[in-house]
């Protein structure tokens, strides 16, 4: 008899669905069949049933947070069962130890984490029985049956377990030690909070803080441009003055002189260039590109997209979602004709799928077995689903995946790009640019909004004559760098800080690894939000003062280096491929951990957090609450106290006095010290870092004595 261990309950039930089974407590009993002549047990984990033990399990002295106890480096790492999941662990353990069970089938997700989750359970159960591995990329009935027919030997995926185990232990070493040393040292600077740090999360935060500081320190500069409106033999268009490739002038007077000179003067089409560009259909989705696209289209967070894709995978209608590949093998490509013909029968896609679908089996842009690692690209399976029968948000993700596959079977899109140089009065050059869609190709399937901004120029010829009917001066100012969206953060992490807003360019990175893996990046972003290092507002990412404090403390040391972490990811991947030693990697990690402690202690003597709101960075247990008066209420005889999320009057319960002061104004936390100044003197000192949209400004706050309202006082008021 065999036991099959899946990663999650719903996954286990899906894997057992092709067979007759009886439901038991925590498992299914599968009846004998051609795959399992003696029957089988189907059981499951509930995600991670096991976890690395806390520091004090290794040494009791490590329970106390002390610099003297660092670095904490266990001789051998240990796992334990999570208390909340002990019941299911005992179910699995009992089945594994059943004398009738002669073979284990590892059916966790076909990836690194799935490998770790199931093997840890087997190890803690204390059994040593033959192990086979179910390795499939979709949960269709056909894929499940083929997977059980072609089980891998357990040794074939053992290196992936070593990779995942090494990654987990390295993260424990760096995370536990770095979090403690920075929390302890920053407490000495008045911040009584936990500062979580980690091998992947901290370099990611460093990239976000870097962009935040670029925005805050950006000083806009005014500029002026000259725009001319031309009439060439009745054909009208606009052009922008340019000299030596530069169109912006830093002198308004000069811009106005150029406009005055050109107004009403003769114009000639001096040069006309037309370039035809061919755009191939977009690559098939991997997880990163799916997350980035869904964020751009629907403002879905990366985690939400992964959760929705996981649900579609569990339903058997898309392939494994945590894939890092944009390609499929010839075997998958051979099934596309069947999938597309099924899609064509649906109202949603009948106008998009050609009646005769061309095969792309020989198209290396999509089909390349050498570029398929653990899994192929995310594609719809042969269990085609009417998207209108899915929940609204799942429909959006399914539709994106379906349209990518359909688009791959279309011709390229073709555009003509035109550049016109118009010369005014023989002296002033104006540039006009436009583009025209020549062949729609795959864009019929995936419409792109930027087409709405296309400028279509009239048909012009070189040496045609006309006039500059108008010449106007347009004022502008330089803009700060744009904030990242959550979707762009995924790409940023994947490229280790070399942000490429172009999916096509990503494939040129070849073997370069980024921060984290396809499966973990969404979780890192969620972690940064949960730990109050970043805020996400209207899909834009802001670094908080807490995040800025941590990165300022770390400085340019190794813990915040995206490039170093990317190289580590590359080495971990080599472990998974059997080309690098886990023990050598861990020795390097131990040395790095000691260096992190040394750097932190050394730099802490010179830390300065001027301009950052360090007073508000306190754990809730340490914050002063309603028993401490900050001043007198402006509306009654009560006292104003800290009520957690705002400051308010103590008489509210008695008289319903509703006097309050917001704890956060335009993204800036108002400290207790500033509230005291407001209530006693009526205004604060200048506070730095108020934010309105992408604009950052400094101002004092003033409290109206009559109405109790807060207003800004600027330096020039």
N, C-alpha and C positions, 0 to 999 in steps of 0.2 A: 504494500500500500504506500501511496505517496502523499506528502503534504505540500501544498502550494501556499506560499506566503506573499500576499499582495501588500501594497503600501498603504492603501486606504480601503475602508469598507465598501464604498460604491465601486471602486476599481475591482475589488475581489468579486463582488456580485456580477459585474459585467464579464469578467474572465470566466466565471462559472456558467454564464447564461447559455452557452451552446449545449450544456449537459443537464440531465435530470439531477436534481439535488434536493436535499431535505435541510431546512433551516434549523440550526442549533444556536445555542447561546455563544455568540462570538465567532462562529464559523459555520460553514456549509458542509454537508456530507454528500459528496458527489457519488452517484451510482456507477457501478462498473460500466465501462464503454470501451471503444476500440483504442482510445488514448491511455486509459487507466483501467486495465482488465480487472484489477482488484479494488477499483474505486479509489477515491482520494478525499483528503480533507482540504477545503479551501478556507484559509483564515487570513488575517490581515493585521497590519500595524494601524495606528491612528496617527499618521505622520511619524514624527520622531518619538518613539516610545522610550528611547534612551537618551542620556545627556552626559557630558563630561562632569565629573564630580567637582564640587566647589573647593577652593584652596584649603580650607580647614580640614578636609578629609585626609589630605596628605600630611599636613603638619598643623597641630592645634595653634601654634604661634601665628599662623597665617590668617587666623580669624580676625585679628586686630589690624586695622589699617595703619601701617607704620612704614616710614621710609627705611628704617633699619631692617625690615623684613624683606625688602626688595633687592634683587629680583626673585620672584617665586618661580622656581624651575623644578617641577616634579621629575623624579628619576624615571618613572613610567606612568603614562597617562591611564586613567581608569574611567570607565563608563558606569552609570547606574541607571536604574529604571525611574522615569519620572513618576512622582507619587500619584498624580492624577490619572495615570495610565496603567497602574499596577494590575488592575483587573484583567485588561486585555492581554497584558504580558503573560499573566499566569495561564490564560487560555492557550496562547501560542506555545508556551513552555511545556504545558501538559501534553499537547498534541505532538510536539517534537520528540518528547521522551516516550511516547507510546511505542510499545515493543512491536506493534504491527507496522509502524512506519519505517520503511527501509531506505527511502530516498527523499531528499528535500528539493523542491523546485522554487528557486528564488524568482519571484514575479514582481519585484519592486519596479518603479519607473526605470526605464532603460537609460540610466544616466548615472553620474557620480554619486549624487545624494541618495538615489534609490539603492545603489550598491551598498552604501554605508549603513542605511537604516536597517535593512534586512539582515546583513551579516552581523551587525552588533547584537540584534535580538538572538540570533543563533548562538553567538559566542557567549552571551550572558545566560543562555539556557543550559550551557554546559554539555551540548551534544556534539558529536563528530560523526556525521553520517554523509554518504555521498551527496554531492551538490550539483544540480543542473541549473541552468539560467534561461529563463524565458526572456527573449529580447525582441520586442516588437515596437513598431512606430505608429500603430493605430489600434483601436479597440473594436474593429469590425469583426463580425463572426468569422469571416474568411481569414483575417490576419491572426486572430486568436488560434484558430485551428492549425494554420500553417506554422505558427510559433511553437505550439506544442508538438508538432511533427518534427521540428528542427531545433530542438533544445540545444543550447550551447553547454559545453563542459564548464563547470564552475571556475576552473583555472583560467579560462579565456578572458574573464572580466575582473580577475583578482587585482590587477594593477590599478583599475579604476577605484577599487576599494582603498588601496594604499594611498592614492591621490586624495580622495575625500577625507580619509582618516588624518593624513598629514596636514591637509588644509585646516581641519577642525582643531588639531592640536596647536598648530602655528597661530591660529586666530585666538585660541585661549591664552597662549603665552603672551602675545603682544597686547591683546585686549585687557586681560586681567592686570598686568603690570603697568601698562601705560595709563589705564583708567585710574588706578590707585595713586600713582605718583603725581599725576596732574590734579586730581581731586584734593590730595593732601596739601600740595604746594599752593594751589589757588585758594584753599581755605585760609592759608596764612595771609592772603591778600584780601580777606573779607568776604569771599564767595563760598558760602556753606552749601554747596551743591555737589552732585555727582557729575563728573566730567567723563563721560564714556569716550574712549578712544579705541581705534582699531586699525588693523592692517589695511582694510579697504575703505571703511567709512571715513577715516580722517583725511586721506588724500583727496577723496571726493569732496569733502567739506572744504578743503583748502582751495580747490578750483572754484567753488561757489563764492567763498569769501574773497578770493582774488577779483572776481568779476564785480562783487559788491563794492569793494574799495575803489575799483576803476570808475564805477558810476559815481560814488560819493566824491571822489577827488577831481572828477571831470569839470573843467571850466569851459562853458560854451563860448565860442568866438563868433562874432557876427560876420556875415559875408553877403555879397551882392552878386546877382547874375543878371545878364542882359538877354531878354527873350525878344526875338523879332517875329513878326507875322508877315509871311511872304505871299505875294500873288504873282505866280509865274504863268502868264498867258491864261488866266482864269483858274489856275489850279492853286489852291490855298493850303498852306502848311506852316508849322512853326519850326524855328531853329534856335539853338542856344549859342551865344558868343563863346568862342574858345580860342586860346592862344597857347601854343606849346603844350597842348594836351590838358590845359587847366581852364576851367570855366568860372571858377569862383574868384571874386575880387575882394580884397580886404579894405578897399577904399570906396565909399559910397559916391563921392564926388567924381571919381574916375568912371564908375559905372554909369552915372547919369550923363557924363560927357560922351561916352560911347553910344548910349541910347539916342542922345540928341543928334549925334553925327549921322547915325544910320537911318533915322526917321525920314521916310519918304524918298530915300536914295535908290538908285538903280541897283538891281541884284542880278546875278548870273549863277546858274548851276555850274560850278566849277568842276566838281567831281561827283561821280555816282558809283558806288560799289554795291554789288549784290552778291551775297554768299548764301549758298544752300546748305542747310544742316539737316542731318538725318538722325533721329532719336529712336533708338531701339526700345522695345517694350521694357518696362521695369523688371528687375529681378524678382523671382519668387520670394516670399517672405521667410526670414528667420525671425526669432522672437524680438530682437532689437528693432528691426525695421517695422515689424507689426506694431510694437509699442509706440514707436515714434510717429507712425502714420495715424494710429488711432488717437494719439494725443493731439496731433495737428488738426484732425478732422472733427473729433468729438470732445476734446479736452479730457479724455479718460486718463487717469493716472496710470503709470506703468503697471502697478500692482493690480489695478482693476482690469486692465487688458489681459494680464496673465491669468487672473481668476476666471474671466469670461472664456478665454481660450481653453483653459483647463476643463471647464464645464462642457464645452463643445467636444473636447477630446473624450471626456467620459461618456458622452452620448454616442461616440463612435463616428462622428461626422467630419472631424478634421484629424490630421495626423498629430503626432507628438508635438506639443507647443514649445517646449524648452530647447528647440533646435538652434544650433549656431550656423547652420548651412543654408545657403540660398539655392542649392542645387538638388536634383534628384538623380537617381540611377536610371539606366535604360529600362529596368523592370517596372519602375513606377510610371515612367513616361509612356510605356506601352498601354497603360490602363486609362490614359487621359481621354481617349476617344469615347470610351464607354461612359466616363464621368460627365463629359460635356454633352453627350447626347441625352443623358438623364436631366441635366440642367436645362437643356433646350425645351423640355416638355413643361417647364415651369413658366408661368406668366412673367415672372420677374426677369427672366433671362432669354426668353424666346427670340427677342429681337437682337440679342448680342452674340449668341452662339451661331456661327456659320452652319449652313445646312450640311456642307461637306467640311469636316474639320481636318486641317492639314496636320500631319504628324510632326512633332518636334523632337523625336527620338535622336536625331543626328545633330540637333542644335546645341552646340557646346555652351551657349549662353545660359541654358537652363538644365541641360543634361550632362553631368560630368561626375562619374563615380569616384574619381580621385578627389573631388572636393566635397564628398559626402563623408562626414566623420561618423559620430555615433548615430546620427539621425539625418534624414533628408529634410528638405524645406517643408514649411507648413503648407499643406494643400488640403482641399476637400477630399474625403474618401469616396469610395463607390456607393456608400450609404447616403446618397444625396438627399438633402432635406429641404422642403419648401421653407424659405426664410421667414415667410409670413406666419409660420406656425411656431416660431421661436419667440422667447421673451424679447422685448424691444432692443435691449442692449446687446444680447447675444446675437440678434439678427445683424446688427451693425458690424460686428467683428466677423461673422460668417460671410457677410456680403463682401467685405474687404478681401478676404482670402479667396473667395470664388472669383471675384473680378480680376484678381492678379493672375489666376490660372487662365481665365478666358483671354486676357490681354496678351499672354505669352504666345497665343496662337494667331495673333494679328500681325500685319505688316508694320513697319516702322512709321513713325509720324515724320512729316517733312515740312520744314519751314524755310522761307526765304527771308534773310535778314538784310535790310537795306540801310546804307549810310550815305547821306547826301551832304556835301560841302557846298554851302552857298556863300558867294563872295559879294559883299556890299561895297559899292563905290571903289572896287579894286583894292580894298584895304582890310576890311573887317570880315573875318571868317565865322560862319555859323554852322553848327553841326545839327543835323536832324537824323534820328534813328527810328526805324520801324520794322515790324516783322509781319509776315503774312503766312497763314496756314495753307500749305499746298496740298498735302495729303493727310487726312485725319488719322488713319491707321488705328493704333491701339487706343488713342485718346477718345475714341467713341465709347470705350468701355470705362476708362478712368479719366474723367474730366478734371482738368486742373484750372483752378480759379484765376491764375495769373493771366489767362487769355483775355479776361475782361479788361485788362489794362493795356492791351496791345494797341500800338499806334500804327495805323495803316496809312502809308504815304501815297499821294497821288502818283500816277505814271509820269515820271519826269525823264528828261534827256539832258545829257551834258551840253553846255553852252546855251541852253534856253535862257531867255531874258525875262525880267519882270521887275518888281519893285518891292521894297520893304515898306509895307503899308503902315506898320506900327513897330515901335521898339520900346519895350518897357523894362523897368528895373524891378527885379524881384528880390526882396530881402529874405534872408534866412539866417540860421545859426547852426553851428556844428552840434551834433547830437552825441550823447554819451553812448557807450556800448550798450547793446540791448541785453535785457535780462534773459536768462535761460528759461525755457519752458521745461516741464517735467520730461516731455518727450526728448528734448534736446539733451537733457542730462544723461539719458540712456546712451545716446550717441557719444557724448563727451566721455563717459566712463569707458565705453568700448574702445575709444581711440586714445585713452590715457591722456586726455587733456588737449589732444590735437583735434579741436572740434571741426567736423566736416559736415556741412549742411547739404550733403549730396550722397545719396545712397550708393551711387555708382562708384564713388571714390573709395568707399569703405573696403571694397574687395581688393584694392591695391595694397592694403596693409599686409596681406598674405598671412604670415605666421605671427605677426605682432599681437600680443594679448593686451587687453586693457585692464581696467579695474573691475575685479569680480568676474563672474561668469554670466552667461545668458540667464541662468536660473536664479542668480542671487542679486542682480542689479536692482530690480524693483524693490526687493526687501531692504536693501541698503538705503534707498531714498526714503522709504517708509520709516526706517529707523531714525534717520536724521530729522524727520518731522516729529516723530514721537518723543525724541530727546531734546526737542526745542532748540535745535541748532539752525533749522531753517523754517520759514513760513512759505506756504504756497497760496497766493491770492490771484484769482482769475487766471490760473494756470501759469503764473509767473513766480519764479523762485527768488526769495529774499533771504539773506543771511541775517540771523538774529545777533544781538550783542553777545549772547552766550557763545554762539558759534565763532564770532570774531575774537572773543577772549581766548578760546582754546587755540585757534590758529596763530594768534599773536604770541601766545606762550610758546608754542612749538617752534615758530619761526621757520627757517629754511632747512630744518633738520630732516633726517631720513623718514620719520614717521609721516610727514606731510608730502612726501615726494611721489607724485603720480608715476613718474618714469620708473622709479625703483620698484614700486608695487607691481607695475606692469611686467617688469622682468621676473618678478617672483611668480606671477601668474603663469608666465611662460615655462618656468622651471617646474611648477606643479603639473602643468599639462604634460611635460616630458615624463614625469613620474607615472602619470596615467597611461602613457604609451610604453612604459617599461624601459625608458631611455635615461632615467636619472634616479639617484638613490634617495629614498625618503630619509634615511638616517643622516646623510650629508646635509640635506635641506634643513632638518631640525637642528643640527649643530650650528648652522648659519643663523637660524632664527634665535637660538639661545644667545649668541653673540650680539645680535641686533637688539634683543630685549635689554641686555645689560647696557648697551650704548644708549638706548632710549632713556633709561633711568639716569645715567650719567649726564646726558645732555640737559634733561629737565632740571636736575638739581643745580647744575652749573649756571644755566641761564636764568633761573628763578630770581637770583640776586639782582638782576638788571631789568626785570619785567616792569613795563609801564603800560597802563591801560587808559591813558588820558583820552577823554572824549567818549568812552564807553560807559554804559549804565551798569556798573558792577554791583551797585547796592541792591538792585532788584533780582540778582542772580542768587537765589536762596531756595533751598528745599522748603516745601510748604510746612514741614514740621518745625522749621526754624524761623518762619516768618512771624513777625509780631502781629497779634490779632487784636480783637476788639477791646481788650482790657487796657490798651495804651492809647491815651488821647493825643491827637495830633494838633488840636486847636479847637476854637469855639465855632459852633454852627452859625452860618450867616442868616438863618431864618428863625432860630429859636434859641433857647438857653442850653441846648444839648451840646454834646461833644462830638467831634468828627473822629472816626476810627477807621482802621483798615478792616474791611469786610471781605477780604479775599480777592474778589474780582473787581471791586471798586471801593472808594472811600465814601462813608455815609454817616448820617446822624444817628446817635444812640437813642434818640426819642422816637424813632420810627414806630416801634412796637406800641408806645403809649399814645402818641399824638398823630401818627402817620406823617411826620415831617419827612419830606422827600428830598432834602438837600443832599446832593451827591457830587462827587468829582470823579470823572473817569480815570481808571488806572492806566489806560493806554490812549494816547491822542496822536493820530496820524502815525501809527506804527511805533511811537516812542513811549516807553514805560515811564510814568510819572512817579518818582520815588517819594517815600514818606518825608524825606528832608525837604523836597520841593513843595509838598502839600503844607508842611508846617510854615514855610515862608509865605505861601499864598494866604494862609489864614491869619498870619500875624502882620505881615507888611503889605499884603495885597498883590504882590508880584514875586516872581522867581528871578534868579539870575538867568543869563542866556543858557538855553538848553540846545545842544547840538543834535542834528540827525532826524528832524521831523521829515516825513516823506509824504508827498502827494503825487501819486502816479510814479513817474520815474524821476521826479524832481526832489532834491534833498535841500533843506534849508535850516537855518538856526534862528531861534527867537526866544524871547522870555514870555512867560505866561502872566496874564493879569486877571484878577478876580474882581468882577463888578460888585461893588458894595451894595448896590440897590437890587439888582436882579440875580446876583450870584452866578452869572455866566462867565465862562472862560474866554478870553480873547488873546490874540498874539500881539506882542510888542517887538517890532523889528529895530535893528540898530539905528536906522535913519529916521525912526518916528520921533 
